[in-house]
Amino acid sequence: MKDILEQLEDRRDGARKGGGERRIDAQHKRGKLTARERIELLLDRDSFEEFDMFVQHRCVDFGMEKGEKIPGDGVITGWGTVNGRTVFVFSKDFTVFGGSLSETHAQKITKIQDMALKMRAPIVGLFDAGGARIQEGVAALGGYGEVFKRNVAASGVIPQISVIMGPCAGGDVYSPAMTDFIFMVRDTSYMFVTGPEVVKTVTNETVTSEELGGAKVHTTKSSVADGSFENDVEALLQVRRLIDFLPANNTVGVPEWPSFDVPDRVDMSLDTLVPDNPNKPYDIKELILKTLDEGDFFEIQAAYAGNIVTGFGRIEGRTVGVVANQPMVLAGVLDSDASRKAARFVRYCDAFEIPIVTLVDVPGFLPGTAQEYGGLIKHGAKLLYAYSECTVPLVTVITRKAFGGAYDVMASKHIGADVNYAWPTAQIAVMGAKGAVEIIFRGMDADGIAAKTKEYEDRFMSPFVAAERGYVDEVILPHSTRRRIARALAMLRTKSVERPWRKHDNIPL
């Protein structure tokens, strides 16, 4: 018996070394952790339970039958806990065949995907791989297809998080693309369908891996990634933090954590947040941080479409999603990028029963040929559609401008918001007063325009016209915003909405 136990330990030690000390050292020299080190950082101490440690590839083509067979076959799979909550994980091991995906490698991933779905628990994928194992040909491609199918089956049922911690190319990029959140590590990770060599051959463009698919590209231009971090350690710690905000699945409701912040806290500084000059910007994040529990806000896609802010926080210890126009960027206007960013976030919150708080200061949609040619109508409709189909609690606060169609789109009462508040500084109208008067009284002299502008402002540019019609439930004092939102969310906990049966909707993609 002792010999058998020693053999088991020897085999475990061999599997834990992956591609060997030389390759592990090479991984560290690149500034990257190994696959196992990443899992240890992500999960609670000593909570990881590994599956399929001894799985090996079965390929017999192109010399693979004579080559080394490394236990684990380039991916480590299993489950553990994050702050006591069950999480499934797979971590690609770059020291073993460059983390490339084989038939058995894919089977390990699909097994853990199936278990995560059965257990209704989040799954995190840590990617550091060179794509398909070309020696296996179509078997590897079939493995990708099996993984993709499970990504779709789990979408909207359990949270799926992808962390790109090295190369991620070819088929490997499509699995992360179908998950809920993608995070990258600056300078050491990149994503692209075809690499720089193929690009050079086909299009004659000379481009580096970083320029083609680095973290900066995907967080600021393509919007593929939701955030980037300095190194592996920071990325994994931030993913732990994100998991704390997310429900385990789409039926259990949001997690509730102890909070040292009282729900009826007032902040008198909010009474002077909005400047007297309606064209002067202010930072909406100040309102967000002063409203949420302990100023704790996890922002999503912070580097992309800065004219709208999205992210997670807590009110009375319970997760809420926050969507807010940002007057500091493009005056908070809605454009194609901001609309798509917010629509995706709103749909995620709705899928997982996360209440949404919307803070509105929007002068309208961005005009211009670039926006119209780029499909602003369809992209703006995505956000309108996302809010309209929501069945989660929706609380809206209009702080200043809510002009034109953008007023409707930003979680107005008309498209289904439950509780709509306005600050006394709110201006709800078809458009700005001067522009409206110049259209209505075209040809009038400057003095007449000025007088009519003042009349228009008094009649329409206040929250009370909307309040008179019930479009705004209450005009509130800015310093009481947190208390009013907290009470509204508490009241809305039992909200229930019935929708007509349909196979699925047809959002304007």
C-alpha positions in Angstrom: 0.0 0.0 0.0 2.8 2.4 0.9 4.4 1.9 -2.6 1.1 2.7 -4.3 0.6 5.9 -2.2 4.2 6.9 -3.1 3.5 6.3 -6.8 0.4 8.5 -6.5 2.3 11.3 -5.0 5.0 11.0 -7.6 2.5 11.2 -10.4 0.8 14.2 -8.7 4.2 16.0 -8.4 4.9 15.3 -12.0 1.5 16.7 -13.1 1.9 19.8 -10.9 5.2 20.7 -12.6 3.4 21.0 -16.0 6.0 21.6 -18.7 8.9 21.5 -16.3 11.1 23.9 -14.4 12.7 25.4 -17.5 9.4 26.4 -19.0 8.1 27.6 -15.6 11.1 29.9 -15.3 10.5 31.2 -18.8 6.9 32.0 -17.8 8.1 33.9 -14.7 10.7 35.8 -16.8 7.9 37.1 -19.0 6.3 38.6 -15.8 3.5 36.0 -15.8 2.4 33.5 -13.1 1.9 29.8 -13.9 -1.6 28.4 -14.3 -1.5 26.9 -10.8 -0.3 30.0 -9.2 -3.1 31.9 -10.8 -5.7 29.5 -9.4 -4.2 29.8 -5.9 -4.5 33.6 -6.1 -8.1 33.5 -7.5 -9.6 31.0 -5.0 -9.7 30.9 -1.2 -6.7 29.3 0.4 -6.7 25.5 0.1 -10.2 25.4 -1.4 -9.2 24.2 -4.9 -10.4 20.7 -5.9 -8.8 19.6 -9.1 -10.3 17.3 -11.8 -8.6 15.4 -14.5 -5.1 15.9 -13.3 -3.8 12.9 -15.3 -5.6 13.4 -18.6 -3.2 13.2 -21.6 -3.7 13.7 -25.3 -4.4 10.8 -27.7 -2.9 12.2 -30.8 -0.8 9.9 -33.0 -0.2 12.2 -36.0 2.9 14.3 -37.0 5.1 12.6 -34.4 2.9 13.3 -31.4 2.8 9.5 -30.6 6.6 9.7 -30.0 6.6 13.1 -28.2 6.1 13.7 -24.6 2.7 13.2 -23.0 2.3 15.7 -20.1 -0.4 15.0 -17.5 -3.1 17.6 -17.6 -2.6 18.3 -21.3 -2.3 22.1 -21.0 -5.3 23.0 -18.9 -6.0 22.8 -15.2 -9.7 22.4 -14.2 -11.6 22.2 -11.0 -13.6 24.2 -8.4 -13.1 26.1 -5.2 -14.5 29.1 -3.4 -14.2 32.8 -3.5 -15.0 34.3 -0.1 -16.8 31.1 0.7 -18.9 30.9 -2.5 -18.5 28.1 -5.0 -16.7 29.0 -8.3 -15.6 26.7 -11.1 -12.3 27.5 -12.9 -10.1 26.4 -15.8 -6.7 27.8 -16.3 -4.7 27.3 -19.5 -1.1 26.2 -18.9 1.3 27.8 -21.4 4.2 25.6 -20.2 2.4 22.6 -21.8 2.3 22.7 -25.6 1.8 26.5 -25.3 -1.6 25.9 -23.8 -2.9 24.9 -27.2 -6.3 23.2 -27.3 -6.5 19.5 -28.1 -9.5 17.1 -28.1 -8.8 16.0 -24.5 -8.0 19.5 -23.4 -11.4 20.6 -24.7 -13.1 17.7 -23.0 -11.6 18.8 -19.6 -13.0 22.3 -20.2 -16.5 21.1 -21.3 -16.7 18.8 -18.2 -16.1 21.8 -15.9 -18.6 23.9 -17.9 -21.3 21.2 -17.6 -20.6 20.9 -13.8 -20.8 24.7 -13.4 -24.2 24.8 -15.2 -25.6 21.9 -13.2 -24.4 23.4 -9.9 -25.6 26.9 -11.0 -22.3 28.5 -10.0 -20.0 31.0 -11.8 -17.2 29.9 -14.0 -13.9 31.7 -14.6 -11.6 31.0 -17.5 -7.9 32.0 -17.3 -6.5 32.2 -20.8 -2.8 31.9 -21.8 -2.7 29.9 -25.0 -1.7 29.8 -28.6 -4.9 28.5 -30.2 -5.7 25.1 -31.6 -3.1 22.3 -31.5 -2.5 22.0 -35.2 -1.3 18.4 -35.1 -4.9 17.4 -34.2 -6.6 19.3 -37.0 -10.4 19.0 -37.0 -10.5 17.2 -33.7 -9.2 20.4 -32.0 -11.7 22.5 -34.0 -14.5 20.2 -32.8 -13.4 20.7 -29.3 -13.7 24.5 -29.7 -17.2 24.0 -31.0 -18.2 22.0 -27.9 -16.8 24.8 -25.7 -18.7 27.5 -27.6 -22.0 25.7 -27.4 -21.7 25.5 -23.7 -20.9 29.2 -23.4 -24.2 29.9 -25.1 -26.1 27.4 -23.0 -24.8 29.1 -19.8 -25.3 32.7 -21.0 -27.8 34.4 -18.7 -27.9 31.4 -16.3 -24.5 31.6 -14.6 -21.9 34.4 -14.6 -19.0 33.6 -17.0 -15.8 35.6 -16.6 -12.7 35.4 -18.9 -9.3 36.7 -17.9 -6.7 37.0 -20.7 -3.3 36.6 -19.1 -1.1 35.9 -22.2 -1.6 35.2 -25.9 -5.2 34.4 -26.9 -5.5 33.7 -30.6 -7.7 32.0 -33.2 -10.5 29.9 -31.8 -9.5 30.8 -28.3 -10.9 34.3 -28.6 -14.4 33.3 -29.3 -15.1 31.6 -26.1 -14.2 34.7 -24.1 -16.2 36.8 -26.5 -19.4 34.9 -25.5 -18.8 35.3 -21.8 -20.1 38.1 -19.7 -16.9 39.9 -18.8 -13.4 39.9 -20.2 -10.4 41.3 -18.4 -6.8 41.6 -19.7 -3.3 42.2 -18.3 -1.4 45.1 -19.8 1.7 44.4 -21.9 1.6 40.6 -21.4 -1.8 39.7 -22.9 -3.4 40.1 -26.3 -6.4 38.8 -28.3 -6.8 38.5 -32.1 -8.4 36.1 -34.6 -5.4 36.2 -36.9 -1.9 37.1 -35.8 0.6 39.7 -37.1 2.2 37.3 -39.6 -1.1 36.4 -41.2 -2.1 40.1 -41.3 1.2 40.9 -43.0 0.7 38.2 -45.6 -2.9 38.9 -46.4 -3.2 42.7 -46.1 0.5 43.8 -46.2 0.1 45.6 -42.9 3.0 45.5 -40.5 1.7 45.5 -37.0 2.8 44.2 -33.6 0.8 41.9 -31.4 0.3 44.7 -28.9 -0.9 47.1 -31.7 -3.2 44.4 -33.1 -4.8 43.1 -30.0 -3.3 44.4 -26.8 -5.2 45.5 -23.7 -5.2 49.1 -24.7 -6.8 48.3 -28.1 -9.5 46.2 -26.6 -10.4 48.4 -23.7 -10.4 51.8 -25.6 -11.2 51.0 -29.2 -12.9 47.6 -29.9 -14.7 47.4 -26.5 -14.0 43.6 -26.5 -12.5 43.8 -23.0 -14.2 45.3 -19.9 -11.0 46.3 -18.1 -7.3 45.8 -17.9 -4.9 45.6 -15.0 -1.1 46.0 -14.4 -0.2 42.4 -13.7 -1.6 38.9 -13.0 -1.9 39.5 -9.3 -4.0 42.7 -9.6 -6.2 41.1 -12.3 -7.0 38.1 -10.1 -7.7 40.1 -7.0 -10.0 42.4 -8.9 -11.9 39.4 -10.4 -12.4 38.1 -6.8 -13.9 41.5 -6.0 -16.2 41.4 -9.0 -17.4 37.9 -8.1 -18.5 39.3 -4.7 -20.9 41.6 -6.6 -22.4 38.9 -8.8 -25.2 36.4 -8.0 -24.3 32.8 -8.3 -27.0 32.3 -11.0 -30.1 33.9 -12.4 -32.5 32.6 -9.8 -30.9 33.1 -6.3 -31.0 36.9 -6.3 -28.1 39.3 -5.5 -25.6 38.5 -2.8 -26.0 40.5 0.5 -22.8 41.5 2.4 -22.6 43.2 5.8 -22.3 47.0 5.4 -21.1 49.6 7.8 -22.9 52.4 5.9 -26.4 53.4 7.0 -29.1 53.7 4.3 -30.4 57.0 5.5 -27.0 58.8 5.3 -27.2 62.3 3.8 -24.5 64.2 2.0 -25.0 67.9 2.0 -22.2 68.4 -0.6 -24.6 67.0 -3.2 -26.7 70.1 -3.0 -23.9 72.1 -4.7 -22.8 69.3 -7.1 -24.6 70.7 -10.2 -23.1 74.0 -11.3 -25.3 77.1 -11.8 -24.1 77.3 -15.4 -26.0 74.6 -17.2 -23.2 74.2 -19.7 -20.5 73.6 -17.0 -19.6 69.9 -16.5 -19.3 68.1 -13.2 -18.2 64.5 -12.3 -21.1 62.1 -12.0 -18.8 59.6 -10.3 -18.9 61.9 -7.2 -22.6 61.3 -7.0 -22.1 57.5 -7.6 -19.5 57.2 -4.9 -21.5 59.3 -2.4 -24.7 57.2 -3.0 -23.3 53.7 -2.8 -22.3 51.8 0.3 -18.9 52.9 1.6 -18.1 54.5 -1.8 -17.4 51.0 -3.3 -17.9 51.0 -7.0 -16.6 48.4 -9.5 -16.6 50.1 -12.9 -17.1 48.2 -16.1 -15.5 49.4 -19.4 -14.1 52.5 -17.7 -11.7 53.3 -20.6 -14.4 53.0 -23.3 -17.2 55.5 -24.1 -16.5 57.6 -21.1 -19.6 59.7 -21.7 -21.5 56.9 -19.9 -20.5 55.2 -16.7 -21.5 51.6 -15.9 -20.6 49.4 -13.0 -21.6 47.6 -9.8 -22.1 48.9 -6.2 -24.2 48.1 -3.2 -27.1 49.7 -1.4 -27.9 48.3 2.0 -25.3 45.5 1.3 -27.2 44.3 -1.8 -25.7 44.6 -5.3 -27.1 47.2 -7.7 -26.0 48.1 -11.3 -25.4 51.8 -12.0 -25.8 53.5 -15.3 -25.0 57.2 -15.4 -24.4 59.9 -18.0 -21.0 61.6 -17.5 -21.1 65.4 -18.2 -17.2 65.4 -18.1 -17.0 63.6 -21.4 -18.9 65.0 -24.5 -21.3 66.7 -22.1 -22.8 63.2 -21.3 -24.3 62.9 -24.8 -25.4 59.5 -26.0 -23.6 58.2 -29.1 -23.3 54.7 -30.7 -20.5 53.5 -28.4 -22.2 54.7 -25.2 -25.5 53.2 -26.2 -24.0 49.8 -26.9 -21.9 49.8 -23.7 -24.9 50.7 -21.6 -27.3 48.3 -23.4 -25.1 45.3 -22.8 -24.7 46.2 -19.1 -28.4 46.7 -18.6 -29.2 43.4 -20.3 -26.7 41.6 -18.0 -28.2 43.1 -14.9 -31.7 42.2 -16.1 -30.6 38.6 -16.8 -29.3 38.1 -13.3 -32.0 40.0 -11.3 -29.7 42.9 -10.4 -31.6 46.2 -9.7 -30.5 49.1 -11.8 -30.0 52.7 -10.7 -29.9 55.2 -13.5 -28.5 58.7 -13.1 -29.5 61.0 -15.9 -27.8 64.1 -17.3 -28.1 63.8 -21.0 -28.4 66.6 -23.6 -29.5 64.2 -26.3 -27.9 62.0 -29.0 -24.7 63.1 -30.7 -25.4 64.6 -34.1 -23.3 64.2 -37.3 -22.7 62.2 -40.4 -20.2 59.9 -38.6 -22.8 58.8 -36.1 -25.6 58.5 -38.6 -23.5 56.5 -41.0 -22.3 54.4 -38.1 -25.8 53.3 -37.3 -26.7 55.6 -34.3 -30.4 54.8 -34.8 -29.9 51.1 -34.4 -27.3 51.4 -31.6 -29.5 53.9 -29.7 -32.4 51.5 -30.1 -30.4 48.8 -28.3 -30.3 50.8 -25.1 -34.0 51.7 -25.5 -34.8 48.0 -26.1 -32.6 46.9 -23.1 -34.4 49.1 -20.6 -37.8 48.4 -22.1 -37.5 44.7 -21.6 -36.2 44.9 -18.1 -38.2 43.2 -15.3 -35.8 44.1 -12.5 -36.3 47.1 -10.2 -35.5 50.3 -12.0 -34.8 53.6 -10.1 -34.0 56.7 -12.0 -32.7 60.1 -10.8 -32.6 63.0 -13.2 -29.9 65.4 -11.9 -29.9 68.0 -14.7 -30.6 67.7 -18.4 -32.9 65.1 -19.9 -33.5 66.3 -23.5 -35.2 64.8 -26.5 -35.4 61.1 -27.2 -32.5 60.6 -24.8 -34.9 61.4 -22.0 -37.1 58.5 -23.0 -34.2 56.1 -23.5 -32.5 56.7 -20.1 -34.9 54.6 -18.1 -37.9 57.0 -18.2 -41.2 56.2 -16.6 -42.6 55.7 -20.1 -40.5 52.6 -20.9 -40.9 50.9 -17.6 -38.9 52.6 -14.8 -40.6 52.0 -11.4 -39.5 55.0 -9.4 -38.3 58.2 -11.1 -36.9 61.1 -9.1 -35.6 64.5 -10.2 -33.4 67.0 -8.5 -34.7 70.6 -8.5 -32.0 71.4 -11.0 -33.5 69.0 -13.6 -34.4 70.2 -17.0 -36.7 67.9 -18.9 -37.6 69.1 -22.4 -37.5 68.3 -26.1 -34.3 70.3 -26.5 -32.4 73.3 -25.0 -34.4 76.5 -24.5 -32.5 78.7 -26.9 -32.6 76.2 -29.8 -36.3 75.5 -29.3 -37.2 79.2 -29.3 -35.1 79.9 -32.4 -37.1 77.2 -34.2 -40.5 78.2 -32.9 -40.0 81.9 -33.4 -37.8 81.9 -36.5 -37.0 85.4 -37.7 -37.6 87.2 -34.4 -35.1 89.8 -33.3 -32.5 89.1 -30.6 -34.4 90.8 -27.8 -37.5 88.9 -28.7 -35.6 85.6 -28.7 -34.1 86.4 -25.3 -37.5 87.1 -23.8 -39.1 84.0 -25.3 -36.1 81.9 -24.2 -36.7 83.0 -20.6 -40.4 82.2 -21.0 -39.6 78.8 -22.4 -37.2 78.1 -19.6 -39.8 79.0 -17.0 -42.5 76.9 -18.7 -40.5 73.7 -19.6 -37.0 73.7 -18.2 -37.9 72.5 -14.7 -38.8 69.1 -13.2 -42.3 70.3 -12.2 -43.9 70.1 -15.7 -43.0 66.3 -15.7 -44.0 66.0 -12.1 -47.4 67.5 -12.9 -48.0 64.7 -15.4 -46.7 62.0 -13.1 -43.6 61.3 -15.3 -41.5 62.1 -12.2 -42.7 60.6 -9.0 -41.0 63.2 -6.7 -38.7 66.2 -6.9 -36.1 65.4 -4.2 -33.4 67.2 -2.4 -30.0 66.2 -3.7 -28.5 65.4 -0.3 -31.3 62.8 0.3 -30.6 60.8 -2.9 -29.0 57.8 -1.1 -31.9 57.6 1.3 -34.6 57.9 -1.4 -32.9 55.3 -3.6 -32.4 52.9 -0.7 -36.1 53.1 0.3 -37.3 52.7 -3.3 -35.1 49.6 -3.8 -36.3 48.1 -0.5 -39.9 48.6 -1.6 -39.2 47.1 -5.1 -37.7 43.8 -3.8 -40.9 41.9 -4.5 -41.4 43.4 -8.0 -42.9 40.8 -10.4 -43.6 41.4 -14.1 -45.2 39.0 -16.5 -44.2 39.0 -20.1 -46.0 37.3 -23.1 -44.4 34.0 -24.0 -41.9 34.1 -26.9 -39.0 31.9 -27.9 -36.6 34.8 -27.6 -36.6 38.5 -28.4 -35.1 40.1 -31.5 -33.0 43.0 -30.2 -31.7 45.2 -32.9 -28.1 43.8 -33.1 
